[in-house]
Each structure stands twice: as structure tokens, then as C-alpha cells.
């Protein structure tokens, strides 16, 4: 059984659930979609549900399957990469992988259940990581991530300059004193090299731009509600 949730515009590029002509449920990832079908792939009204990556498997059924089939043949996914992710000029390669959720098409009687988006908090980029590390989320008593009840806004929109925040070591270096308070922030865009000291607060729609060659520093206790530009 796969836990699924309704796709929103922010989810349109992620994998979706569909039904094969034989009636079985299938999972399709963007890397498996022909370019001519990408428009339909991203239509959240046509393909309404995405995989939350919470999968429930009956281990007895799994053992019986392997006893009979000896292997689990899942569709291959080819993701184009560079050999050195930090060097775009390094040789181009394919990362070969399979999606665990694709097993939904293999088992007879496999099903899906719709769950609220609170069942997952995806962290795929440093943009996502900033939100999760901020006060937009709290740890519940059972150590799950939950939205801070003090947050009254829609999903936070974050756009960090990948040159300075795109890798985890770069990200941590610029937020070494902790990430800013974002509970009252609607959107944050950072362009250029900017470091944050502790207890910085961002509110509303914030755009921070550093046009200088040298790094900019946002001082301890600063509150930013509009645009902030250097250079």
C-alpha cells in the first residue's frame, strides 16, 4: 500500500500515480516521461496524486513473491548527471536507479490511500532544508515534524542562489549561527553571497541581493521585512 497525497503546483514535476490499461496502479517519474508528454505529466488535474514515499509492505507476501520470482524487476530510471556534481564541465554520466514505489505495479491487489501532506516533509534541496531547519516547523512529542501553529501563511517559497547555497557545506557555512526566523515570512529570495549571524528575522516577502564580490553579512538581531541590497 502506498500513501499518496494531492498534487499542488509545487509538486507538478515530481512523480505521479496512474492506472495502467490492465487496471494496475503504476508510478511514473519525470525521468521516465517522453518529452512530448511532459505537459500532460505536469497537469495536476489529470494526474492528481503523488507518492509520499511512505510504503507499507506485507512481508509474508514479499517473501512469497521472491520465492516464486526470485527477483523484483522494476523500471530503470536514467538520471543525467555530471561525474563531479561540483564541476559542470566534468564528464556526463547517467545515474541508474529504481523507485521503490514502482513496486505497486508488481503486486496483485496493491492499493493506495490518500493522506494529508502533514505525512511528509520532503527535503530534496537546500531550499527545502532551510524551511525545515527554521521555526516554520516544530518537533512533535513523537519526534515528527509538524507545522508551527504560529504560522498562519501558505507554503513558504524559498529561492536560494545555488552558487552559494546549492551544496550542504556551502549552506551550513552561511548559516553557521543558525537559520533566520521564517514563521512570518511568505517568500525569501537570496541572490549573491550572504552570511547570517544569529537571531535574524525575516517577515513578509523578502529579497536579499548582494551585487558585491565580497560576502555580505546580516548582523545579529536584524529584522528584515522588505528588500535588502548591497552594491
C-alpha positions in Angstrom: 0.0 0.0 0.0 1.3 3.4 -1.0 0.5 6.6 0.9 -0.4 9.3 -1.7 -1.4 13.0 -1.5 -2.9 15.5 -3.8 -0.5 17.3 -6.1 -0.2 21.0 -5.9 1.5 23.3 -8.4 4.8 22.9 -6.5 4.5 19.1 -7.0 4.0 19.1 -10.7 7.5 18.0 -11.6 7.5 15.1 -9.2 6.4 11.5 -9.9 2.7 10.8 -10.0 0.4 7.8 -9.6 -1.6 6.5 -12.6 -3.5 3.4 -13.7 -2.3 1.1 -16.4 -4.6 -0.2 -19.1 -4.7 -3.6 -17.3 -6.0 -1.8 -14.2 -2.9 -2.0 -12.1 -1.6 1.2 -10.3 1.8 2.4 -11.6 4.2 5.1 -10.5 5.7 7.3 -13.2 8.7 9.6 -12.6 9.7 12.6 -14.7 12.8 10.8 -16.0 10.5 8.1 -17.5 8.3 10.6 -19.3 8.8 11.3 -23.0 9.4 15.0 -23.7 6.3 15.2 -25.8 4.2 14.2 -22.8 5.7 16.5 -20.2 2.8 18.9 -20.4 0.3 16.2 -19.5 2.7 14.8 -16.9 2.7 18.2 -15.1 -1.1 18.5 -15.3 -2.1 18.2 -11.7 -5.8 17.9 -12.6 -5.1 15.0 -14.9 -2.7 13.2 -12.6 -3.9 14.3 -9.2 -1.8 12.2 -6.8 1.9 11.8 -5.9 3.8 9.3 -4.0 4.7 10.4 -0.4 7.4 7.6 -0.2 5.6 6.1 2.7 5.2 2.5 1.6 3.6 -0.4 3.5 4.6 -3.9 2.6 3.3 -7.3 3.9 6.5 -9.2 4.5 4.8 -12.6 4.0 3.6 -11.5 0.6 7.1 -10.2 -0.2 8.7 -13.5 0.8 6.2 -15.5 -1.3 6.9 -13.2 -4.3 10.7 -13.8 -4.1 10.2 -17.5 -3.6 8.3 -17.6 -6.9 10.0 -14.9 -9.0 13.5 -14.7 -7.3 13.8 -11.1 -8.1 11.8 -7.8 -8.3 12.0 -6.3 -11.8 11.4 -2.6 -11.5 11.6 0.0 -14.3 15.1 1.6 -14.6 15.3 5.3 -14.3 18.2 7.2 -16.0 19.1 10.5 -14.4 21.7 12.6 -16.3 24.4 13.9 -14.0 28.0 15.1 -14.2 30.7 12.8 -12.8 31.7 15.5 -10.3 28.5 17.3 -9.1 30.5 20.4 -8.3 32.1 20.6 -11.7 29.6 21.1 -14.6 32.5 20.5 -17.1 33.2 17.0 -15.8 32.1 14.0 -17.9 28.4 13.5 -18.3 27.1 10.2 -16.8 23.8 8.5 -16.1 22.8 7.7 -12.6 20.8 4.4 -12.8 18.2 3.9 -10.2 14.8 2.3 -9.4 11.9 3.8 -7.4 10.7 1.6 -4.5 7.2 2.9 -5.1 7.2 1.4 -8.6 6.7 -2.0 -6.9 3.0 -1.0 -6.6 2.6 -2.3 -10.2 4.1 -5.7 -9.3 1.9 -7.0 -6.5 -1.7 -8.2 -7.1 -4.2 -6.2 -5.1 -1.8 -3.3 -4.3 -3.6 -0.2 -3.4 -3.1 3.5 -2.4 -4.5 5.6 0.4 -4.8 9.4 0.4 -3.2 11.1 3.3 -2.7 14.7 4.3 0.5 16.4 3.4 1.5 16.5 7.0 2.5 12.9 6.5 5.6 14.1 4.6 8.1 17.0 4.7 10.3 16.4 1.6 13.9 17.7 1.7 15.4 17.4 -1.7 17.3 20.7 -2.0 18.9 23.2 0.3 15.8 25.4 -0.2 13.7 22.7 1.5 16.3 22.3 4.2 16.1 26.0 5.1 12.4 25.7 5.7 12.7 22.5 7.8 15.5 24.0 10.0 13.6 27.2 10.6 10.8 27.9 13.1 8.2 27.1 10.4 8.4 23.6 11.8 8.5 22.1 15.3 9.3 18.6 16.6 6.2 16.9 18.0 6.2 14.7 21.1 6.8 11.7 18.9 9.7 13.4 17.1 7.8 14.1 13.9 8.0 17.4 12.1 4.8 19.5 12.3 4.0 23.0 11.0 4.4 25.6 13.7 0.9 26.6 14.8 2.1 30.2 15.0 2.5 30.1 11.2 -0.7 31.5 9.5 0.7 31.7 6.0 0.7 29.5 2.9 3.6 27.3 2.0 6.9 29.2 2.2 8.5 30.0 -1.1 12.3 29.8 -1.0 14.8 30.6 -3.7 18.5 30.4 -2.7 21.3 31.3 -5.0 22.7 27.8 -6.0 26.2 29.2 -6.4 26.4 29.9 -2.6 23.8 27.6 -1.1 23.4 24.8 -3.5 25.6 22.3 -1.6 25.3 21.4 2.0 28.7 22.6 3.1 28.1 25.9 1.4 24.7 26.2 3.0 26.0 25.3 6.5 28.9 27.8 6.2 26.5 30.7 5.6 24.1 29.7 8.3 26.7 28.6 10.8 25.0 30.6 13.6 21.5 29.1 12.8 18.9 29.9 10.2 16.7 33.0 10.5 13.2 33.0 11.9 10.8 32.4 8.9 7.5 31.8 10.7 6.1 35.2 9.5 7.8 35.0 6.1 5.8 34.4 2.8 8.8 34.2 0.5 12.6 34.6 0.6 14.9 35.1 -2.4 18.7 35.4 -1.8 20.9 36.4 -4.7 24.7 36.6 -4.2 26.9 35.6 -1.2 25.2 36.4 2.1 26.1 35.2 5.6 23.7 35.3 8.6 24.5 35.9 12.2 22.2 34.6 15.0 18.6 35.7 15.7 17.9 37.2 12.3 14.1 37.5 11.5 12.6 37.7 8.0 9.0 38.8 7.5 6.7 39.1 4.5 8.2 38.9 1.1 11.9 39.3 1.4 14.5 39.7 -1.4 18.2 39.9 -0.4 20.7 40.7 -3.1 24.5 41.2 -2.8 26.0 42.6 -6.0 29.4 42.9 -4.5 32.3 40.5 -5.0 32.8 40.3 -1.2 30.4 38.4 1.0 27.7 40.4 2.8 26.8 39.8 6.5 23.4 40.2 8.1 24.1 41.2 11.7 22.8 39.6 14.9 19.2 40.5 15.7 18.4 42.1 12.3 14.7 42.1 11.3 14.1 42.3 7.5 10.6 43.0 6.1 11.4 44.2 2.6 14.3 44.1 0.1 17.9 44.4 1.2 20.5 45.2 -1.4 24.3 45.7 -1.3 26.2 47.2 -4.2 
